[in-house]
Amino acid sequence: MSGYPTILQPVLDAEDVRGLAEFYRQMFGLHYRPGDEVENGEGWLVLLRPDGSRALAFQEVDELPTVTWPDGPVRQQLHLDTTVPSAAELDVQHERALGLGAKLLYDRSDDTEEPLRVYADPAGHPFCIFVA
């Protein structure tokens, strides 16, 4: 017996798998798993970190309800936490996220203990960038 299962990667549902994967590839400096760089038509893509380990996967779905967090009936069920080392870098990444198509959902960048912003990716999945 080996003890515990290992978490391999979070998988995000998307109606446009390639579009969402491309957003995260550019946002976080990831790259496609070999063979996923070109349209494979299978509705499943994997992004890798620079060291080759798995970071995120994307699964095609026919329909995806739009998250209405922080207000509304459709709550976020999972979100990604990401960090930057400084408030200045938080501002740089804020502009990058918006430029890539993210939507700002919540702004607590003026918090002196833990500045953060919460975004929706182009498919509506929330993710955070905070200073840690």
ROKE-661278 format. One line per 5 residues: number of its first residue (from 1); their letters; for each residue x, y, z of N, C-alpha, C. Coordinates in nm, 2 decimals. Example, Ala and Ser with C-alpha at 12.3 -4.5 7.8 and 13.67 -1.06 7.14 Angstrom:
REM residues 2
1	as	1.32 -0.57 0.78 1.23 -0.45 0.78 1.32 -0.33 0.78 | 1.28 -0.22 0.71 1.37 -0.11 0.71 1.29 0.00 0.79
This chain:
REM residues 132
1	msgyp	0.08 -0.12 0.00 0.00 0.00 0.00 0.09 0.12 0.00 | 0.05 0.22 -0.08 0.14 0.34 -0.10 0.10 0.46 -0.01 | -0.01 0.45 0.06 -0.04 0.56 0.15 -0.16 0.64 0.10 | -0.13 0.74 0.01 -0.24 0.83 -0.04 -0.23 0.85 -0.19 | -0.34 0.87 -0.25 -0.34 0.91 -0.39 -0.27 1.05 -0.40
6	tilqp	-0.21 1.07 -0.52 -0.14 1.20 -0.55 -0.23 1.28 -0.64 | -0.25 1.41 -0.60 -0.33 1.50 -0.69 -0.24 1.53 -0.81 | -0.30 1.50 -0.93 -0.22 1.52 -1.05 -0.24 1.66 -1.10 | -0.37 1.71 -1.11 -0.39 1.84 -1.17 -0.54 1.87 -1.15 | -0.57 2.00 -1.14 -0.71 2.04 -1.15 -0.76 2.03 -1.29
11	vldae	-0.88 2.00 -1.31 -0.94 1.99 -1.45 -1.06 2.09 -1.45 | -1.05 2.18 -1.55 -1.15 2.29 -1.57 -1.24 2.25 -1.68 | -1.37 2.25 -1.66 -1.47 2.23 -1.77 -1.47 2.36 -1.85 | -1.50 2.34 -1.98 -1.51 2.46 -2.07 -1.58 2.42 -2.20 | -1.66 2.52 -2.25 -1.73 2.50 -2.38 -1.62 2.52 -2.49
16	dvrgl	-1.53 2.60 -2.47 -1.42 2.63 -2.57 -1.29 2.59 -2.50 | -1.25 2.46 -2.51 -1.14 2.41 -2.44 -1.01 2.48 -2.49 | -0.99 2.49 -2.62 -0.87 2.55 -2.67 -0.86 2.70 -2.62 | -0.97 2.77 -2.63 -0.96 2.91 -2.59 -0.93 2.93 -2.44 | -0.99 2.84 -2.35 -0.96 2.85 -2.21 -0.81 2.81 -2.18
21	aefyr	-0.77 2.70 -2.25 -0.63 2.66 -2.23 -0.53 2.76 -2.27 | -0.56 2.83 -2.38 -0.48 2.93 -2.43 -0.47 3.05 -2.33 | -0.58 3.09 -2.27 -0.58 3.19 -2.17 -0.48 3.16 -2.06 | -0.50 3.04 -2.00 -0.41 3.00 -1.89 -0.27 2.98 -1.93 | -0.25 2.93 -2.05 -0.11 2.91 -2.10 -0.04 3.05 -2.10
26	qmfgl	-0.10 3.15 -2.15 -0.04 3.28 -2.16 -0.04 3.35 -2.02 | -0.14 3.33 -1.94 -0.15 3.39 -1.81 -0.03 3.34 -1.72 | -0.01 3.21 -1.72 0.09 3.16 -1.62 0.22 3.10 -1.69 | 0.24 3.13 -1.81 0.37 3.08 -1.87 0.38 2.93 -1.89 | 0.27 2.87 -1.91 0.27 2.72 -1.92 0.28 2.68 -2.07
31	hyrpg	0.30 2.55 -2.09 0.30 2.50 -2.23 0.22 2.37 -2.25 | 0.18 2.35 -2.37 0.10 2.23 -2.40 0.18 2.10 -2.38 | 0.11 2.00 -2.33 0.16 1.86 -2.33 0.19 1.82 -2.48 | 0.30 1.75 -2.50 0.33 1.71 -2.64 0.21 1.65 -2.71 | 0.18 1.69 -2.83 0.06 1.65 -2.90 -0.06 1.73 -2.88
36	deven	-0.07 1.81 -2.77 -0.18 1.90 -2.75 -0.16 2.04 -2.81 | -0.04 2.07 -2.87 -0.02 2.20 -2.93 -0.11 2.23 -3.04 | -0.15 2.13 -3.12 -0.24 2.14 -3.23 -0.37 2.09 -3.20 | -0.47 2.14 -3.27 -0.61 2.10 -3.25 -0.62 1.94 -3.26 | -0.66 1.88 -3.15 -0.67 1.73 -3.15 -0.81 1.68 -3.16
41	gegwl	-0.91 1.77 -3.14 -1.05 1.73 -3.16 -1.10 1.64 -3.05 | -1.03 1.61 -2.94 -1.07 1.52 -2.84 -1.14 1.59 -2.72 | -1.14 1.72 -2.72 -1.20 1.79 -2.61 -1.13 1.78 -2.47 | -1.00 1.75 -2.48 -0.92 1.74 -2.36 -0.78 1.79 -2.38 | -0.74 1.89 -2.31 -0.60 1.94 -2.32 -0.53 1.95 -2.19
46	vllrp	-0.40 1.94 -2.19 -0.32 1.94 -2.07 -0.21 2.05 -2.08 | -0.20 2.13 -1.98 -0.09 2.23 -1.98 0.01 2.19 -1.88 | 0.14 2.21 -1.91 0.25 2.17 -1.82 0.33 2.30 -1.77 | 0.39 2.28 -1.66 0.48 2.38 -1.61 0.61 2.38 -1.68 | 0.70 2.48 -1.67 0.83 2.47 -1.74 0.91 2.35 -1.71
51	dgsra	0.89 2.29 -1.59 0.97 2.17 -1.55 0.91 2.04 -1.61 | 0.79 2.05 -1.68 0.73 1.94 -1.74 0.62 1.87 -1.66 | 0.60 1.92 -1.53 0.50 1.86 -1.45 0.36 1.92 -1.49 | 0.26 1.85 -1.47 0.12 1.89 -1.50 0.08 2.01 -1.42 | 0.01 2.10 -1.48 -0.04 2.22 -1.41 -0.19 2.22 -1.41
56	lafqe	-0.25 2.21 -1.53 -0.40 2.22 -1.55 -0.44 2.13 -1.67 | -0.56 2.09 -1.66 -0.62 2.02 -1.77 -0.76 2.08 -1.80 | -0.81 2.06 -1.92 -0.93 2.12 -1.97 -1.02 2.01 -2.03 | -1.14 2.01 -2.00 -1.24 1.91 -2.05 -1.35 1.98 -2.11 | -1.39 1.94 -2.24 -1.50 2.00 -2.31 -1.63 1.96 -2.25
61	vdelp	-1.72 2.05 -2.24 -1.86 2.02 -2.20 -1.95 2.10 -2.29 | -2.07 2.05 -2.31 -2.17 2.11 -2.40 -2.22 2.24 -2.34 | -2.24 2.25 -2.21 -2.29 2.37 -2.15 -2.23 2.39 -2.01 | -2.20 2.52 -1.98 -2.14 2.55 -1.85 -2.21 2.66 -1.79 | -2.27 2.64 -1.67 -2.34 2.76 -1.61 -2.24 2.87 -1.57
66	tvtwp	-2.28 2.99 -1.58 -2.20 3.10 -1.55 -2.20 3.12 -1.40 | -2.08 3.12 -1.34 -2.07 3.15 -1.20 -2.11 3.29 -1.17 | -2.19 3.32 -1.07 -2.24 3.45 -1.04 -2.18 3.50 -0.91 | -2.08 3.43 -0.85 -2.01 3.48 -0.73 -1.95 3.62 -0.75 | -1.95 3.71 -0.66 -1.99 3.69 -0.52 -2.13 3.70 -0.49
71	dgpvr	-2.22 3.74 -0.58 -2.36 3.76 -0.56 -2.43 3.67 -0.66 | -2.54 3.61 -0.62 -2.62 3.53 -0.71 -2.62 3.38 -0.68 | -2.71 3.31 -0.75 -2.74 3.17 -0.71 -2.63 3.07 -0.75 | -2.54 3.10 -0.85 -2.44 3.00 -0.89 -2.31 3.04 -0.83 | -2.28 2.96 -0.72 -2.16 2.98 -0.64 -2.04 2.92 -0.71
76	qqlhl	-1.92 2.97 -0.68 -1.80 2.91 -0.73 -1.78 2.78 -0.65 | -1.74 2.67 -0.72 -1.73 2.54 -0.66 -1.58 2.51 -0.64 | -1.50 2.58 -0.72 -1.35 2.56 -0.71 -1.29 2.68 -0.77 | -1.18 2.72 -0.71 -1.11 2.83 -0.77 -0.96 2.81 -0.75 | -0.88 2.88 -0.84 -0.73 2.86 -0.83 -0.68 2.98 -0.75
81	dttvp	-0.59 2.96 -0.65 -0.52 3.06 -0.58 -0.38 3.07 -0.65 | -0.34 3.19 -0.69 -0.21 3.21 -0.74 -0.15 3.33 -0.66 | -0.02 3.34 -0.65 0.05 3.44 -0.58 0.15 3.52 -0.66 | 0.18 3.64 -0.61 0.29 3.72 -0.66 0.36 3.77 -0.53 | 0.48 3.82 -0.55 0.56 3.86 -0.43 0.54 4.00 -0.38
86	saael	0.47 4.09 -0.46 0.46 4.23 -0.42 0.33 4.29 -0.47 | 0.29 4.40 -0.41 0.17 4.47 -0.46 0.20 4.53 -0.60 | 0.32 4.57 -0.62 0.35 4.62 -0.76 0.33 4.51 -0.86 | 0.38 4.39 -0.83 0.36 4.28 -0.92 0.21 4.24 -0.94 | 0.13 4.26 -0.83 -0.01 4.23 -0.83 -0.07 4.33 -0.94
91	dvqhe	-0.03 4.45 -0.94 -0.08 4.55 -1.04 -0.04 4.51 -1.18 | 0.08 4.46 -1.20 0.13 4.42 -1.33 0.04 4.30 -1.38 | 0.02 4.20 -1.29 -0.05 4.09 -1.33 -0.20 4.12 -1.35 | -0.25 4.22 -1.28 -0.39 4.27 -1.30 -0.41 4.31 -1.44 | -0.32 4.39 -1.49 -0.33 4.44 -1.63 -0.31 4.32 -1.73
96	ralgl	-0.22 4.23 -1.70 -0.21 4.11 -1.79 -0.34 4.03 -1.79 | -0.40 4.00 -1.68 -0.52 3.93 -1.67 -0.63 3.99 -1.75 | -0.65 4.12 -1.73 -0.75 4.19 -1.80 -0.72 4.19 -1.95 | -0.60 4.21 -1.99 -0.56 4.21 -2.13 -0.58 4.07 -2.20 | -0.58 3.97 -2.12 -0.60 3.83 -2.18 -0.75 3.79 -2.18
101	gakll	-0.83 3.88 -2.12 -0.97 3.85 -2.12 -1.04 3.81 -1.99 | -0.96 3.82 -1.88 -1.02 3.80 -1.75 -1.11 3.92 -1.71 | -1.21 3.89 -1.62 -1.30 3.99 -1.57 -1.28 4.00 -1.42 | -1.26 4.13 -1.37 -1.24 4.15 -1.23 -1.37 4.13 -1.16 | -1.37 4.04 -1.05 -1.49 4.01 -0.97 -1.49 4.08 -0.84
106	ydrsd	-1.37 4.09 -0.78 -1.35 4.14 -0.65 -1.21 4.20 -0.63 | -1.20 4.32 -0.57 -1.08 4.39 -0.56 -1.05 4.42 -0.41 | -0.95 4.36 -0.35 -0.91 4.39 -0.22 -0.76 4.42 -0.22 | -0.72 4.49 -0.33 -0.58 4.52 -0.35 -0.52 4.62 -0.25 | -0.61 4.69 -0.18 -0.57 4.79 -0.08 -0.55 4.73 0.06
111	dteep	-0.58 4.61 0.08 -0.56 4.54 0.21 -0.41 4.54 0.24 | -0.38 4.59 0.36 -0.23 4.59 0.39 -0.18 4.46 0.43 | -0.26 4.36 0.48 -0.21 4.23 0.52 -0.20 4.13 0.41 | -0.30 4.13 0.32 -0.30 4.04 0.21 -0.38 4.10 0.09 | -0.31 4.18 0.01 -0.37 4.24 -0.11 -0.41 4.13 -0.20
116	lrvya	-0.53 4.14 -0.26 -0.57 4.03 -0.36 -0.68 4.09 -0.45 | -0.69 4.02 -0.56 -0.79 4.04 -0.66 -0.85 3.91 -0.71 | -0.98 3.90 -0.73 -1.04 3.78 -0.78 -1.09 3.81 -0.92 | -1.07 3.72 -1.01 -1.11 3.73 -1.15 -1.19 3.62 -1.19 | -1.26 3.63 -1.30 -1.32 3.52 -1.38 -1.24 3.51 -1.51
121	dpagh	-1.21 3.38 -1.54 -1.14 3.35 -1.66 -1.24 3.37 -1.78 | -1.20 3.36 -1.90 -1.30 3.37 -2.01 -1.42 3.28 -2.01 | -1.41 3.16 -1.94 -1.52 3.07 -1.93 -1.60 3.10 -1.80 | -1.55 3.19 -1.72 -1.63 3.22 -1.59 -1.57 3.16 -1.47 | -1.47 3.08 -1.47 -1.41 3.02 -1.35 -1.34 3.12 -1.27
126	pfcif	-1.36 3.14 -1.14 -1.29 3.23 -1.06 -1.15 3.19 -1.04 | -1.06 3.29 -1.03 -0.92 3.26 -0.98 -0.87 3.39 -0.91 | -0.78 3.37 -0.81 -0.73 3.47 -0.73 -0.58 3.50 -0.76 | -0.54 3.62 -0.75 -0.40 3.66 -0.75 -0.38 3.74 -0.62 | -0.30 3.69 -0.53 -0.27 3.77 -0.41 -0.13 3.78 -0.38
131	va	-0.09 3.87 -0.29 0.05 3.89 -0.25 0.08 3.80 -0.13 | 0.18 3.71 -0.15 0.22 3.62 -0.04 0.37 3.61 -0.04
